């Protein structure tokens, strides 16, 4: 896995931006265990992916991000390409300065990928 470009830890999440993906991980509890099980064991993901995929945040690959921006309320919103079109993902629990740094870093990575 590539080195972290930017990372934040909130009360409930660990958010890590890498060159190829944005990881949003739960810190503790049963949902965190299920997330670990889902991400680390590909057989479980193949079998139960469509059932439990919506229960916890998943990694977002930079190639699938259309753009990142701040909402009027200061929340980080990421537009992501999916099989069903484009969806918006809200990144939780970031301060305004953290949100601005994350949006700038994501948009910078998107720009670099598009130039290649």
SULSUL-V449859 format. One record per pair of residues at least 4 apart in sequence whose ideal C-beta (glycine too) atoms are under 8 Angstrom apart, sorted by the first residue. I is the first residue (numbers start at 1). J is the second residue. Records with the same first field share a line. If there is no record, write none. Layout:
I=J / J
This chain:
1=18
2=18 / 19 / 20
3=18 / 19
4=16 / 17 / 18
5=17 / 18 / 19 / 105 / 109
6=16 / 17 / 101 / 102 / 105
7=14 / 15 / 16 / 17
8=14 / 15 / 94 / 98 / 102
9=13 / 14 / 15 / 27
10=14 / 15 / 92 / 93 / 94
11=27 / 93
12=26 / 27 / 92 / 93
13=24 / 25 / 26 / 27 / 57 / 92 / 93
14=23 / 24 / 25 / 27
15=22 / 23 / 24 / 25 / 91 / 94 / 102
16=22 / 23 / 25
17=22 / 23 / 102 / 105 / 106 / 109
18=22 / 23
19=62 / 109
20=61 / 62 / 63
21=59 / 60 / 61 / 62
22=59 / 60 / 62 / 65 / 78 / 106
23=59
24=57 / 58 / 59 / 60 / 91 / 92
25=32 / 35 / 57
26=31 / 32 / 35 / 56 / 57
27=32
28=32
29=33
30=34
31=35 / 55 / 56
32=36 / 56
33=37
34=38 / 52 / 55 / 56
35=39 / 56 / 57
36=40
37=41 / 44
38=44 / 45 / 48 / 49 / 52 / 53 / 56
39=45 / 58 / 59
41=45
42=46
43=47
44=48
45=49
48=52
49=53
52=56
53=58
60=64 / 65 / 78 / 80 / 89
61=65
62=106 / 109 / 110 / 113
63=113
64=80 / 81 / 82
65=78 / 79 / 80 / 81 / 106 / 110
66=79 / 80 / 81 / 86
67=78 / 79 / 107 / 110
68=76 / 77 / 78 / 79 / 102 / 103 / 106 / 107 / 110
69=76 / 77 / 103
70=74 / 75 / 76 / 77 / 96 / 99 / 100 / 103
71=75 / 76 / 77 / 90
74=96 / 99
75=90 / 91 / 94 / 99
76=90 / 91 / 94 / 99 / 102 / 103
77=88 / 89 / 90 / 91
78=88 / 89 / 90 / 91 / 106
79=86 / 87 / 88 / 89
80=86 / 87 / 88 / 89
81=85 / 86
82=86 / 87
91=99 / 102
94=98 / 99 / 102
95=99
96=100
97=101
98=102
99=103
100=104
101=105
102=106
103=107
104=108
105=109
106=110
107=111
108=112
109=113
110=114
111=115
112=116
